[in-house]
Amino acid sequence: MTNRTQIQKKKPPAQTSSKAGVEDWKTEREAAFKIIWRGTHKDYRGCLPDGTLTVMSWAKYGGGIVTASSICVDELAERQEIIKRRAR
């Protein structure tokens, strides 16, 4: 099972039945984003004035600046795979 499949099988917040489920989902997404943020060159990552971590999104996903809450699932999964490959 690929990382993309694992992320997609998680229930989004709207479909979870409890507040704890929503928090778990957010925490997992934020942890995955933090790994991506650490693996991104410092010229392509940053921080908003409120402390939110950001990275430059790839052009095929629309480009621009994304945060843990705004990055699409496909980009999150693809970037995680690339960082894992780089670490080997």
PDB file of N, CA, C and O in Angstrom, chain B, residues numbered from 101:
ATOM      1  N   MET B 101       0.851  -1.177   0.000  1.00  0.00           N
ATOM      2  CA  MET B 101       0.000   0.000   0.000  1.00  0.00           C
ATOM      3  C   MET B 101       0.894   1.237   0.000  1.00  0.00           C
ATOM      4  O   MET B 101       1.773   1.374   0.851  1.00  0.00           O
ATOM      5  N   THR B 102       0.672   2.116  -0.937  1.00  0.00           N
ATOM      6  CA  THR B 102       1.489   3.321  -1.026  1.00  0.00           C
ATOM      7  C   THR B 102       1.056   4.337   0.013  1.00  0.00           C
ATOM      8  O   THR B 102      -0.036   4.253   0.576  1.00  0.00           O
ATOM      9  N   ASN B 103       1.930   5.291   0.251  1.00  0.00           N
ATOM     10  CA  ASN B 103       1.633   6.342   1.225  1.00  0.00           C
ATOM     11  C   ASN B 103       0.418   7.149   0.793  1.00  0.00           C
ATOM     12  O   ASN B 103      -0.376   7.577   1.631  1.00  0.00           O
ATOM     13  N   ARG B 104       0.271   7.357  -0.505  1.00  0.00           N
ATOM     14  CA  ARG B 104      -0.868   8.118  -1.029  1.00  0.00           C
ATOM     15  C   ARG B 104      -2.173   7.399  -0.687  1.00  0.00           C
ATOM     16  O   ARG B 104      -3.151   8.030  -0.284  1.00  0.00           O
ATOM     17  N   THR B 105      -2.179   6.083  -0.849  1.00  0.00           N
ATOM     18  CA  THR B 105      -3.362   5.301  -0.543  1.00  0.00           C
ATOM     19  C   THR B 105      -3.681   5.371   0.941  1.00  0.00           C
ATOM     20  O   THR B 105      -4.848   5.476   1.319  1.00  0.00           O
ATOM     21  N   GLN B 106      -2.663   5.314   1.782  1.00  0.00           N
ATOM     22  CA  GLN B 106      -2.874   5.374   3.224  1.00  0.00           C
ATOM     23  C   GLN B 106      -3.508   6.704   3.619  1.00  0.00           C
ATOM     24  O   GLN B 106      -4.439   6.732   4.424  1.00  0.00           O
ATOM     25  N   ILE B 107      -3.018   7.793   3.065  1.00  0.00           N
ATOM     26  CA  ILE B 107      -3.550   9.117   3.393  1.00  0.00           C
ATOM     27  C   ILE B 107      -4.986   9.245   2.894  1.00  0.00           C
ATOM     28  O   ILE B 107      -5.837   9.793   3.594  1.00  0.00           O
ATOM     29  N   GLN B 108      -5.266   8.740   1.681  1.00  0.00           N
ATOM     30  CA  GLN B 108      -6.606   8.869   1.125  1.00  0.00           C
ATOM     31  C   GLN B 108      -7.621   8.022   1.889  1.00  0.00           C
ATOM     32  O   GLN B 108      -8.797   8.383   1.940  1.00  0.00           O
ATOM     33  N   LYS B 109      -7.199   6.911   2.483  1.00  0.00           N
ATOM     34  CA  LYS B 109      -8.134   6.062   3.212  1.00  0.00           C
ATOM     35  C   LYS B 109      -8.521   6.647   4.557  1.00  0.00           C
ATOM     36  O   LYS B 109      -9.507   6.217   5.156  1.00  0.00           O
ATOM     37  N   LYS B 110      -7.762   7.620   5.040  1.00  0.00           N
ATOM     38  CA  LYS B 110      -8.116   8.282   6.294  1.00  0.00           C
ATOM     39  C   LYS B 110      -9.401   9.066   6.074  1.00  0.00           C
ATOM     40  O   LYS B 110      -9.608   9.635   5.002  1.00  0.00           O
ATOM     41  N   LYS B 111     -10.250   9.099   7.067  1.00  0.00           N
ATOM     42  CA  LYS B 111     -11.491   9.857   6.960  1.00  0.00           C
ATOM     43  C   LYS B 111     -11.193  11.341   7.134  1.00  0.00           C
ATOM     44  O   LYS B 111     -10.500  11.723   8.077  1.00  0.00           O
ATOM     45  N   PRO B 112     -11.709  12.186   6.237  1.00  0.00           N
ATOM     46  CA  PRO B 112     -11.554  13.620   6.442  1.00  0.00           C
ATOM     47  C   PRO B 112     -12.393  14.066   7.630  1.00  0.00           C
ATOM     48  O   PRO B 112     -13.296  13.343   8.053  1.00  0.00           O
ATOM     49  N   PRO B 113     -12.110  15.245   8.175  1.00  0.00           N
ATOM     50  CA  PRO B 113     -12.810  15.708   9.367  1.00  0.00           C
ATOM     51  C   PRO B 113     -14.333  15.679   9.256  1.00  0.00           C
ATOM     52  O   PRO B 113     -15.002  15.388  10.248  1.00  0.00           O
ATOM     53  N   ALA B 114     -14.895  15.965   8.107  1.00  0.00           N
ATOM     54  CA  ALA B 114     -16.347  16.023   7.969  1.00  0.00           C
ATOM     55  C   ALA B 114     -16.999  14.659   8.154  1.00  0.00           C
ATOM     56  O   ALA B 114     -18.180  14.583   8.493  1.00  0.00           O
ATOM     57  N   GLN B 115     -16.242  13.572   7.934  1.00  0.00           N
ATOM     58  CA  GLN B 115     -16.824  12.243   8.012  1.00  0.00           C
ATOM     59  C   GLN B 115     -16.524  11.543   9.332  1.00  0.00           C
ATOM     60  O   GLN B 115     -17.073  10.471   9.585  1.00  0.00           O
ATOM     61  N   THR B 116     -15.691  12.101  10.163  1.00  0.00           N
ATOM     62  CA  THR B 116     -15.386  11.460  11.426  1.00  0.00           C
ATOM     63  C   THR B 116     -16.517  11.683  12.401  1.00  0.00           C
ATOM     64  O   THR B 116     -17.242  12.675  12.324  1.00  0.00           O
ATOM     65  N   SER B 117     -16.656  10.743  13.321  1.00  0.00           N
ATOM     66  CA  SER B 117     -17.794  10.814  14.220  1.00  0.00           C
ATOM     67  C   SER B 117     -17.480  11.468  15.560  1.00  0.00           C
ATOM     68  O   SER B 117     -18.392  11.768  16.330  1.00  0.00           O
ATOM     69  N   SER B 118     -16.204  11.690  15.844  1.00  0.00           N
ATOM     70  CA  SER B 118     -15.877  12.275  17.145  1.00  0.00           C
ATOM     71  C   SER B 118     -14.849  13.379  17.001  1.00  0.00           C
ATOM     72  O   SER B 118     -14.117  13.455  16.013  1.00  0.00           O
ATOM     73  N   LYS B 119     -14.814  14.222  18.001  1.00  0.00           N
ATOM     74  CA  LYS B 119     -13.841  15.312  18.005  1.00  0.00           C
ATOM     75  C   LYS B 119     -12.421  14.756  18.077  1.00  0.00           C
ATOM     76  O   LYS B 119     -11.508  15.314  17.468  1.00  0.00           O
ATOM     77  N   ALA B 120     -12.227  13.670  18.809  1.00  0.00           N
ATOM     78  CA  ALA B 120     -10.912  13.048  18.925  1.00  0.00           C
ATOM     79  C   ALA B 120     -10.428  12.550  17.558  1.00  0.00           C
ATOM     80  O   ALA B 120      -9.242  12.638  17.242  1.00  0.00           O
ATOM     81  N   GLY B 121     -11.353  12.030  16.760  1.00  0.00           N
ATOM     82  CA  GLY B 121     -11.002  11.576  15.414  1.00  0.00           C
ATOM     83  C   GLY B 121     -10.522  12.714  14.538  1.00  0.00           C
ATOM     84  O   GLY B 121      -9.580  12.555  13.760  1.00  0.00           O
ATOM     85  N   VAL B 122     -11.157  13.845  14.660  1.00  0.00           N
ATOM     86  CA  VAL B 122     -10.761  15.034  13.891  1.00  0.00           C
ATOM     87  C   VAL B 122      -9.365  15.476  14.330  1.00  0.00           C
ATOM     88  O   VAL B 122      -8.516  15.791  13.496  1.00  0.00           O
ATOM     89  N   GLU B 123      -9.137  15.496  15.631  1.00  0.00           N
ATOM     90  CA  GLU B 123      -7.833  15.919  16.147  1.00  0.00           C
ATOM     91  C   GLU B 123      -6.728  14.965  15.698  1.00  0.00           C
ATOM     92  O   GLU B 123      -5.634  15.410  15.352  1.00  0.00           O
ATOM     93  N   ASP B 124      -7.000  13.662  15.700  1.00  0.00           N
ATOM     94  CA  ASP B 124      -6.013  12.684  15.247  1.00  0.00           C
ATOM     95  C   ASP B 124      -5.670  12.905  13.785  1.00  0.00           C
ATOM     96  O   ASP B 124      -4.503  12.863  13.397  1.00  0.00           O
ATOM     97  N   TRP B 125      -6.707  13.142  12.970  1.00  0.00           N
ATOM     98  CA  TRP B 125      -6.507  13.359  11.546  1.00  0.00           C
ATOM     99  C   TRP B 125      -5.671  14.609  11.308  1.00  0.00           C
ATOM    100  O   TRP B 125      -4.762  14.598  10.477  1.00  0.00           O
ATOM    101  N   LYS B 126      -5.972  15.696  12.034  1.00  0.00           N
ATOM    102  CA  LYS B 126      -5.216  16.939  11.895  1.00  0.00           C
ATOM    103  C   LYS B 126      -3.776  16.750  12.341  1.00  0.00           C
ATOM    104  O   LYS B 126      -2.852  17.243  11.693  1.00  0.00           O
ATOM    105  N   THR B 127      -3.581  16.040  13.439  1.00  0.00           N
ATOM    106  CA  THR B 127      -2.237  15.821  13.966  1.00  0.00           C
ATOM    107  C   THR B 127      -1.399  15.015  12.977  1.00  0.00           C
ATOM    108  O   THR B 127      -0.226  15.325  12.767  1.00  0.00           O
ATOM    109  N   GLU B 128      -1.992  13.977  12.363  1.00  0.00           N
ATOM    110  CA  GLU B 128      -1.275  13.184  11.368  1.00  0.00           C
ATOM    111  C   GLU B 128      -0.885  14.030  10.169  1.00  0.00           C
ATOM    112  O   GLU B 128       0.240  13.944   9.676  1.00  0.00           O
ATOM    113  N   ARG B 129      -1.812  14.839   9.708  1.00  0.00           N
ATOM    114  CA  ARG B 129      -1.553  15.691   8.544  1.00  0.00           C
ATOM    115  C   ARG B 129      -0.458  16.715   8.854  1.00  0.00           C
ATOM    116  O   ARG B 129       0.424  16.960   8.031  1.00  0.00           O
ATOM    117  N   GLU B 130      -0.524  17.306  10.039  1.00  0.00           N
ATOM    118  CA  GLU B 130       0.481  18.288  10.438  1.00  0.00           C
ATOM    119  C   GLU B 130       1.849  17.639  10.603  1.00  0.00           C
ATOM    120  O   GLU B 130       2.863  18.246  10.258  1.00  0.00           O
ATOM    121  N   ALA B 131       1.894  16.414  11.125  1.00  0.00           N
ATOM    122  CA  ALA B 131       3.164  15.697  11.277  1.00  0.00           C
ATOM    123  C   ALA B 131       3.766  15.398   9.904  1.00  0.00           C
ATOM    124  O   ALA B 131       4.971  15.551   9.704  1.00  0.00           O
ATOM    125  N   ALA B 132       2.925  14.973   8.960  1.00  0.00           N
ATOM    126  CA  ALA B 132       3.402  14.700   7.602  1.00  0.00           C
ATOM    127  C   ALA B 132       3.913  15.986   6.954  1.00  0.00           C
ATOM    128  O   ALA B 132       4.944  15.979   6.282  1.00  0.00           O
ATOM    129  N   PHE B 133       3.189  17.088   7.156  1.00  0.00           N
ATOM    130  CA  PHE B 133       3.609  18.364   6.579  1.00  0.00           C
ATOM    131  C   PHE B 133       4.923  18.830   7.191  1.00  0.00           C
ATOM    132  O   PHE B 133       5.761  19.398   6.492  1.00  0.00           O
ATOM    133  N   LYS B 134       5.112  18.599   8.476  1.00  0.00           N
ATOM    134  CA  LYS B 134       6.346  19.016   9.141  1.00  0.00           C
ATOM    135  C   LYS B 134       7.547  18.259   8.574  1.00  0.00           C
ATOM    136  O   LYS B 134       8.630  18.830   8.443  1.00  0.00           O
ATOM    137  N   ILE B 135       7.364  16.979   8.235  1.00  0.00           N
ATOM    138  CA  ILE B 135       8.428  16.189   7.602  1.00  0.00           C
ATOM    139  C   ILE B 135       8.767  16.793   6.245  1.00  0.00           C
ATOM    140  O   ILE B 135       9.938  16.923   5.888  1.00  0.00           O
ATOM    141  N   ILE B 136       7.737  17.158   5.499  1.00  0.00           N
ATOM    142  CA  ILE B 136       7.951  17.791   4.192  1.00  0.00           C
ATOM    143  C   ILE B 136       8.666  19.120   4.370  1.00  0.00           C
ATOM    144  O   ILE B 136       9.592  19.431   3.622  1.00  0.00           O
ATOM    145  N   TRP B 137       8.244  19.905   5.354  1.00  0.00           N
ATOM    146  CA  TRP B 137       8.845  21.213   5.603  1.00  0.00           C
ATOM    147  C   TRP B 137      10.336  21.063   5.917  1.00  0.00           C
ATOM    148  O   TRP B 137      11.160  21.814   5.394  1.00  0.00           O
ATOM    149  N   ARG B 138      10.680  20.099   6.767  1.00  0.00           N
ATOM    150  CA  ARG B 138      12.089  19.885   7.125  1.00  0.00           C
ATOM    151  C   ARG B 138      12.908  19.404   5.931  1.00  0.00           C
ATOM    152  O   ARG B 138      14.098  19.704   5.832  1.00  0.00           O
ATOM    153  N   GLY B 139      12.275  18.658   5.025  1.00  0.00           N
ATOM    154  CA  GLY B 139      12.980  18.130   3.860  1.00  0.00           C
ATOM    155  C   GLY B 139      13.056  19.090   2.689  1.00  0.00           C
ATOM    156  O   GLY B 139      13.677  18.776   1.673  1.00  0.00           O
ATOM    157  N   THR B 140      12.442  20.240   2.811  1.00  0.00           N
ATOM    158  CA  THR B 140      12.428  21.240   1.739  1.00  0.00           C
ATOM    159  C   THR B 140      13.564  22.235   1.956  1.00  0.00           C
ATOM    160  O   THR B 140      13.840  22.632   3.089  1.00  0.00           O
ATOM    161  N   HIS B 141      14.218  22.634   0.874  1.00  0.00           N
ATOM    162  CA  HIS B 141      15.312  23.613   0.961  1.00  0.00           C
ATOM    163  C   HIS B 141      14.797  24.905   1.590  1.00  0.00           C
ATOM    164  O   HIS B 141      13.646  25.292   1.388  1.00  0.00           O
ATOM    165  N   LYS B 142      15.661  25.561   2.347  1.00  0.00           N
ATOM    166  CA  LYS B 142      15.233  26.758   3.085  1.00  0.00           C
ATOM    167  C   LYS B 142      14.746  27.893   2.183  1.00  0.00           C
ATOM    168  O   LYS B 142      13.999  28.760   2.636  1.00  0.00           O
ATOM    169  N   ASP B 143      15.157  27.898   0.918  1.00  0.00           N
ATOM    170  CA  ASP B 143      14.674  28.931  -0.003  1.00  0.00           C
ATOM    171  C   ASP B 143      13.219  28.703  -0.416  1.00  0.00           C
ATOM    172  O   ASP B 143      12.573  29.619  -0.925  1.00  0.00           O
ATOM    173  N   TYR B 144      12.700  27.495  -0.202  1.00  0.00           N
ATOM    174  CA  TYR B 144      11.353  27.145  -0.648  1.00  0.00           C
ATOM    175  C   TYR B 144      10.405  26.847   0.509  1.00  0.00           C
ATOM    176  O   TYR B 144       9.321  26.304   0.295  1.00  0.00           O
ATOM    177  N   ARG B 145      10.797  27.191   1.712  1.00  0.00           N
ATOM    178  CA  ARG B 145       9.929  27.017   2.875  1.00  0.00           C
ATOM    179  C   ARG B 145       9.978  28.287   3.711  1.00  0.00           C
ATOM    180  O   ARG B 145      10.889  29.103   3.571  1.00  0.00           O
ATOM    181  N   GLY B 146       8.999  28.440   4.573  1.00  0.00           N
ATOM    182  CA  GLY B 146       8.979  29.638   5.393  1.00  0.00           C
ATOM    183  C   GLY B 146       7.978  29.520   6.516  1.00  0.00           C
ATOM    184  O   GLY B 146       7.521  28.435   6.873  1.00  0.00           O
ATOM    185  N   CYS B 147       7.656  30.676   7.058  1.00  0.00           N
ATOM    186  CA  CYS B 147       6.771  30.736   8.213  1.00  0.00           C
ATOM    187  C   CYS B 147       5.933  32.014   8.094  1.00  0.00           C
ATOM    188  O   CYS B 147       6.469  33.089   7.827  1.00  0.00           O
ATOM    189  N   LEU B 148       4.640  31.892   8.291  1.00  0.00           N
ATOM    190  CA  LEU B 148       3.767  33.065   8.289  1.00  0.00           C
ATOM    191  C   LEU B 148       3.962  33.838   9.589  1.00  0.00           C
ATOM    192  O   LEU B 148       4.495  33.291  10.554  1.00  0.00           O
ATOM    193  N   PRO B 149       3.543  35.094   9.629  1.00  0.00           N
ATOM    194  CA  PRO B 149       3.699  35.888  10.855  1.00  0.00           C
ATOM    195  C   PRO B 149       3.063  35.251  12.096  1.00  0.00           C
ATOM    196  O   PRO B 149       3.507  35.510  13.215  1.00  0.00           O
ATOM    197  N   ASP B 150       2.033  34.425  11.912  1.00  0.00           N
ATOM    198  CA  ASP B 150       1.401  33.777  13.068  1.00  0.00           C
ATOM    199  C   ASP B 150       2.096  32.475  13.474  1.00  0.00           C
ATOM    200  O   ASP B 150       1.648  31.800  14.402  1.00  0.00           O
ATOM    201  N   GLY B 151       3.190  32.116  12.786  1.00  0.00           N
ATOM    202  CA  GLY B 151       3.958  30.926  13.146  1.00  0.00           C
ATOM    203  C   GLY B 151       3.624  29.692  12.327  1.00  0.00           C
ATOM    204  O   GLY B 151       4.230  28.641  12.539  1.00  0.00           O
ATOM    205  N   THR B 152       2.682  29.781  11.401  1.00  0.00           N
ATOM    206  CA  THR B 152       2.293  28.652  10.573  1.00  0.00           C
ATOM    207  C   THR B 152       3.401  28.344   9.559  1.00  0.00           C
ATOM    208  O   THR B 152       3.891  29.242   8.874  1.00  0.00           O
ATOM    209  N   LEU B 153       3.789  27.070   9.469  1.00  0.00           N
ATOM    210  CA  LEU B 153       4.817  26.653   8.522  1.00  0.00           C
ATOM    211  C   LEU B 153       4.245  26.636   7.108  1.00  0.00           C
ATOM    212  O   LEU B 153       3.085  26.274   6.908  1.00  0.00           O
ATOM    213  N   THR B 154       5.064  27.030   6.120  1.00  0.00           N
ATOM    214  CA  THR B 154       4.635  27.060   4.722  1.00  0.00           C
ATOM    215  C   THR B 154       5.724  26.486   3.831  1.00  0.00           C
ATOM    216  O   THR B 154       6.904  26.519   4.181  1.00  0.00           O
ATOM    217  N   VAL B 155       5.326  25.959   2.679  1.00  0.00           N
ATOM    218  CA  VAL B 155       6.258  25.550   1.623  1.00  0.00           C
ATOM    219  C   VAL B 155       5.695  26.020   0.292  1.00  0.00           C
ATOM    220  O   VAL B 155       4.498  26.275   0.158  1.00  0.00           O
ATOM    221  N   MET B 156       6.576  26.127  -0.680  1.00  0.00           N
ATOM    222  CA  MET B 156       6.138  26.465  -2.032  1.00  0.00           C
ATOM    223  C   MET B 156       5.519  25.216  -2.647  1.00  0.00           C
ATOM    224  O   MET B 156       6.126  24.145  -2.637  1.00  0.00           O
ATOM    225  N   SER B 157       4.317  25.356  -3.179  1.00  0.00           N
ATOM    226  CA  SER B 157       3.634  24.245  -3.823  1.00  0.00           C
ATOM    227  C   SER B 157       4.196  24.058  -5.230  1.00  0.00           C
ATOM    228  O   SER B 157       4.673  25.010  -5.849  1.00  0.00           O
ATOM    229  N   TRP B 158       4.138  22.843  -5.721  1.00  0.00           N
ATOM    230  CA  TRP B 158       4.598  22.565  -7.074  1.00  0.00           C
ATOM    231  C   TRP B 158       3.589  23.086  -8.090  1.00  0.00           C
ATOM    232  O   TRP B 158       2.392  23.163  -7.812  1.00  0.00           O
ATOM    233  N   ALA B 159       4.090  23.444  -9.276  1.00  0.00           N
ATOM    234  CA  ALA B 159       3.245  24.027 -10.317  1.00  0.00           C
ATOM    235  C   ALA B 159       2.110  23.087 -10.730  1.00  0.00           C
ATOM    236  O   ALA B 159       1.001  23.542 -11.010  1.00  0.00           O
ATOM    237  N   LYS B 160       2.379  21.788 -10.771  1.00  0.00           N
ATOM    238  CA  LYS B 160       1.323  20.867 -11.205  1.00  0.00           C
ATOM    239  C   LYS B 160       0.179  20.774 -10.197  1.00  0.00           C
ATOM    240  O   LYS B 160      -0.882  20.230 -10.505  1.00  0.00           O
ATOM    241  N   TYR B 161       0.396  21.306  -8.992  1.00  0.00           N
ATOM    242  CA  TYR B 161      -0.668  21.359  -7.984  1.00  0.00           C
ATOM    243  C   TYR B 161      -1.166  22.785  -7.778  1.00  0.00           C
ATOM    244  O   TYR B 161      -1.846  23.068  -6.791  1.00  0.00           O
ATOM    245  N   GLY B 162      -0.841  23.660  -8.676  1.00  0.00           N
ATOM    246  CA  GLY B 162      -1.355  25.026  -8.633  1.00  0.00           C
ATOM    247  C   GLY B 162      -0.355  26.083  -8.220  1.00  0.00           C
ATOM    248  O   GLY B 162      -0.619  27.274  -8.385  1.00  0.00           O
ATOM    249  N   GLY B 163       0.799  25.677  -7.683  1.00  0.00           N
ATOM    250  CA  GLY B 163       1.812  26.643  -7.276  1.00  0.00           C
ATOM    251  C   GLY B 163       1.368  27.472  -6.084  1.00  0.00           C
ATOM    252  O   GLY B 163       0.268  27.287  -5.562  1.00  0.00           O
ATOM    253  N   GLY B 164       2.219  28.376  -5.660  1.00  0.00           N
ATOM    254  CA  GLY B 164       1.892  29.239  -4.537  1.00  0.00           C
ATOM    255  C   GLY B 164       2.401  28.707  -3.215  1.00  0.00           C
ATOM    256  O   GLY B 164       3.192  27.764  -3.174  1.00  0.00           O
ATOM    257  N   ILE B 165       1.948  29.309  -2.149  1.00  0.00           N
ATOM    258  CA  ILE B 165       2.361  28.909  -0.808  1.00  0.00           C
ATOM    259  C   ILE B 165       1.256  28.056  -0.199  1.00  0.00           C
ATOM    260  O   ILE B 165       0.078  28.406  -0.272  1.00  0.00           O
ATOM    261  N   VAL B 166       1.650  26.919   0.410  1.00  0.00           N
ATOM    262  CA  VAL B 166       0.676  26.043   1.060  1.00  0.00           C
ATOM    263  C   VAL B 166       1.064  25.802   2.515  1.00  0.00           C
ATOM    264  O   VAL B 166       2.238  25.859   2.882  1.00  0.00           O
ATOM    265  N   THR B 167       0.058  25.533   3.327  1.00  0.00           N
ATOM    266  CA  THR B 167       0.251  25.191   4.735  1.00  0.00           C
ATOM    267  C   THR B 167      -0.234  23.754   4.938  1.00  0.00           C
ATOM    268  O   THR B 167      -0.700  23.114   3.995  1.00  0.00           O
ATOM    269  N   ALA B 168      -0.125  23.254   6.158  1.00  0.00           N
ATOM    270  CA  ALA B 168      -0.585  21.900   6.453  1.00  0.00           C
ATOM    271  C   ALA B 168      -2.072  21.739   6.160  1.00  0.00           C
ATOM    272  O   ALA B 168      -2.509  20.666   5.744  1.00  0.00           O
ATOM    273  N   SER B 169      -2.842  22.785   6.371  1.00  0.00           N
ATOM    274  CA  SER B 169      -4.287  22.686   6.146  1.00  0.00           C
ATOM    275  C   SER B 169      -4.688  22.906   4.690  1.00  0.00           C
ATOM    276  O   SER B 169      -5.799  22.546   4.303  1.00  0.00           O
ATOM    277  N   SER B 170      -3.807  23.490   3.874  1.00  0.00           N
ATOM    278  CA  SER B 170      -4.201  23.792   2.498  1.00  0.00           C
ATOM    279  C   SER B 170      -3.540  22.915   1.443  1.00  0.00           C
ATOM    280  O   SER B 170      -3.950  22.950   0.283  1.00  0.00           O
ATOM    281  N   ILE B 171      -2.538  22.136   1.804  1.00  0.00           N
ATOM    282  CA  ILE B 171      -1.871  21.273   0.822  1.00  0.00           C
ATOM    283  C   ILE B 171      -2.812  20.133   0.430  1.00  0.00           C
ATOM    284  O   ILE B 171      -3.493  19.571   1.288  1.00  0.00           O
ATOM    285  N   CYS B 172      -2.856  19.787  -0.865  1.00  0.00           N
ATOM    286  CA  CYS B 172      -3.759  18.721  -1.300  1.00  0.00           C
ATOM    287  C   CYS B 172      -3.153  17.363  -0.939  1.00  0.00           C
ATOM    288  O   CYS B 172      -1.939  17.234  -0.786  1.00  0.00           O
ATOM    289  N   VAL B 173      -4.001  16.373  -0.808  1.00  0.00           N
ATOM    290  CA  VAL B 173      -3.587  15.034  -0.377  1.00  0.00           C
ATOM    291  C   VAL B 173      -2.579  14.437  -1.357  1.00  0.00           C
ATOM    292  O   VAL B 173      -1.608  13.806  -0.941  1.00  0.00           O
ATOM    293  N   ASP B 174      -2.805  14.633  -2.656  1.00  0.00           N
ATOM    294  CA  ASP B 174      -1.897  14.079  -3.659  1.00  0.00           C
ATOM    295  C   ASP B 174      -0.486  14.655  -3.524  1.00  0.00           C
ATOM    296  O   ASP B 174       0.498  13.916  -3.574  1.00  0.00           O
ATOM    297  N   GLU B 175      -0.392  15.960  -3.354  1.00  0.00           N
ATOM    298  CA  GLU B 175       0.916  16.587  -3.213  1.00  0.00           C
ATOM    299  C   GLU B 175       1.588  16.151  -1.919  1.00  0.00           C
ATOM    300  O   GLU B 175       2.791  15.892  -1.905  1.00  0.00           O
ATOM    301  N   LEU B 176       0.838  16.066  -0.852  1.00  0.00           N
ATOM    302  CA  LEU B 176       1.369  15.630   0.435  1.00  0.00           C
ATOM    303  C   LEU B 176       1.976  14.238   0.307  1.00  0.00           C
ATOM    304  O   LEU B 176       3.097  14.007   0.761  1.00  0.00           O
ATOM    305  N   ALA B 177       1.254  13.320  -0.301  1.00  0.00           N
ATOM    306  CA  ALA B 177       1.730  11.950  -0.463  1.00  0.00           C
ATOM    307  C   ALA B 177       2.957  11.886  -1.378  1.00  0.00           C
ATOM    308  O   ALA B 177       3.925  11.189  -1.074  1.00  0.00           O
ATOM    309  N   GLU B 178       2.915  12.610  -2.492  1.00  0.00           N
ATOM    310  CA  GLU B 178       4.030  12.577  -3.438  1.00  0.00           C
ATOM    311  C   GLU B 178       5.313  13.144  -2.820  1.00  0.00           C
ATOM    312  O   GLU B 178       6.394  12.583  -2.995  1.00  0.00           O
ATOM    313  N   ARG B 179       5.184  14.232  -2.116  1.00  0.00           N
ATOM    314  CA  ARG B 179       6.360  14.848  -1.504  1.00  0.00           C
ATOM    315  C   ARG B 179       6.921  13.973  -0.392  1.00  0.00           C
ATOM    316  O   ARG B 179       8.138  13.920  -0.209  1.00  0.00           O
ATOM    317  N   GLN B 180       6.057  13.282   0.359  1.00  0.00           N
ATOM    318  CA  GLN B 180       6.533  12.365   1.391  1.00  0.00           C
ATOM    319  C   GLN B 180       7.332  11.231   0.777  1.00  0.00           C
ATOM    320  O   GLN B 180       8.376  10.852   1.308  1.00  0.00           O
ATOM    321  N   GLU B 181       6.859  10.686  -0.331  1.00  0.00           N
ATOM    322  CA  GLU B 181       7.576   9.606  -1.007  1.00  0.00           C
ATOM    323  C   GLU B 181       8.957  10.067  -1.470  1.00  0.00           C
ATOM    324  O   GLU B 181       9.935   9.333  -1.327  1.00  0.00           O
ATOM    325  N   ILE B 182       9.041  11.265  -2.019  1.00  0.00           N
ATOM    326  CA  ILE B 182      10.319  11.791  -2.501  1.00  0.00           C
ATOM    327  C   ILE B 182      11.294  11.982  -1.343  1.00  0.00           C
ATOM    328  O   ILE B 182      12.477  11.664  -1.469  1.00  0.00           O
ATOM    329  N   ILE B 183      10.813  12.494  -0.230  1.00  0.00           N
ATOM    330  CA  ILE B 183      11.677  12.702   0.932  1.00  0.00           C
ATOM    331  C   ILE B 183      12.147  11.359   1.484  1.00  0.00           C
ATOM    332  O   ILE B 183      13.303  11.230   1.888  1.00  0.00           O
ATOM    333  N   LYS B 184      11.260  10.353   1.508  1.00  0.00           N
ATOM    334  CA  LYS B 184      11.663   9.029   1.965  1.00  0.00           C
ATOM    335  C   LYS B 184      12.739   8.439   1.066  1.00  0.00           C
ATOM    336  O   LYS B 184      13.709   7.861   1.556  1.00  0.00           O
ATOM    337  N   ARG B 185      12.577   8.579  -0.251  1.00  0.00           N
ATOM    338  CA  ARG B 185      13.572   8.067  -1.211  1.00  0.00           C
ATOM    339  C   ARG B 185      14.912   8.761  -1.021  1.00  0.00           C
ATOM    340  O   ARG B 185      15.962   8.123  -1.092  1.00  0.00           O
ATOM    341  N   ARG B 186      14.879  10.059  -0.781  1.00  0.00           N
ATOM    342  CA  ARG B 186      16.102  10.838  -0.596  1.00  0.00           C
ATOM    343  C   ARG B 186      16.850  10.398   0.659  1.00  0.00           C
ATOM    344  O   ARG B 186      18.078  10.460   0.705  1.00  0.00           O
ATOM    345  N   ALA B 187      16.112   9.954   1.677  1.00  0.00           N
ATOM    346  CA  ALA B 187      16.726   9.573   2.958  1.00  0.00           C
ATOM    347  C   ALA B 187      17.411   8.202   2.883  1.00  0.00           C
ATOM    348  O   ALA B 187      18.260   7.898   3.722  1.00  0.00           O
ATOM    349  N   ARG B 188      17.066   7.389   1.916  1.00  0.00           N
ATOM    350  CA  ARG B 188      17.666   6.048   1.814  1.00  0.00           C
ATOM    351  C   ARG B 188      19.099   6.079   1.438  1.00  0.00           C
ATOM    352  O   ARG B 188      19.728   5.028   1.316  1.00  0.00           O
TER     353      ARG B 188
END
